């Protein structure tokens, strides 16, 4: 398919949808939906609720002290607080078969030259294993541009073909230079570009994830460094939180690339912030192929061993504020859940946070 060049236009043009150039457009495919029959309120699936009042959906995993996933919990085992105020579960269930929407974001900047083949091989294997009949995934690459390599599809082989066509892009500097450090001319609109990580997350959340329902996750393969995004890191996190998309960051880097330029590797802290605040996780694999495969397996296990809890917040104000959320499932356990959500604004169409 035609690769869609995104970052060559200002963000407001990309998001407005009125320009003549191609962009991250809504998927032509129907979004994943649940066809489960209606059940009593205490047991019914979160995907069958009707939007009549503000409900908050939380997708999360629970692990024990050794890092093993904890199955078979119920609403009596876990508590939820919003802004430190106890809330009451309206719904709680272990869900391993709700439709899954995935976004694969692939760093194709110059620093990834020698690890890109590892990413392509392991990523293709992961997609082949994880995608089920009702699931969908799309593929983005980001460097000095943000490109939609494959729109939503359930076809793992189609995604793998698109991934294998990904190429390192340093804006004319080849695959061995850093833009701005002898890596070639950098196309600029207001500021220098290099690796548009935060722009890619922002666009993926707003243009692809927001329209979907059910479980949503972005898997980002990157060294964590951003160079030149118009979007700030907190703005990209907020976009992911608004779309209820979990972010997993697989930190993969050719460390020799950085040492050769006497540059400090600074991607870890940003990657950790992106993942933890959205309920995901950072997995550091270096440039080790075995660790990369294991990282994908861990993500697959977590996505297939999730709980979904729903509650009606006691704070009914529709003021657009950020509400902090905490879930606890007993001593000795660790809950992996997003840090909060944005309440709807008065006058906006009623919509559940997380849909």
Secondary structure, 3 states (H helix, E strand, C coil): CCCEECCCCCHHHHHHCCCCCCCCCCCCCCCCCCCCCCCCCCCCCHHHCCCCCCCEEEEEEEECCCCCECCCCCCCCCEEEECCEEECEEEEEEECCCCEEEEEEEECCHHHCCCHHHHHHHHHHHHHHHCCCCCEEEEEEECCCEEEEEEEECCHHHHHHHHHCCCCCCCCCCCCCECCEECCCCCCCCCCCCECHHHHHHHHHHHHHCCCCCEEEEEEEECCCCECCCCCHHHHHHHHHHCCCEEEEEEECCHHHHHHCCCCCCHHHHHHHHHHCECCCEEEEECCHHHHHHHHHHHHHHHCCEEEEEECCCCCCCECCEEEEEEECCCCCEEECECEEECCECCCCCCCECC
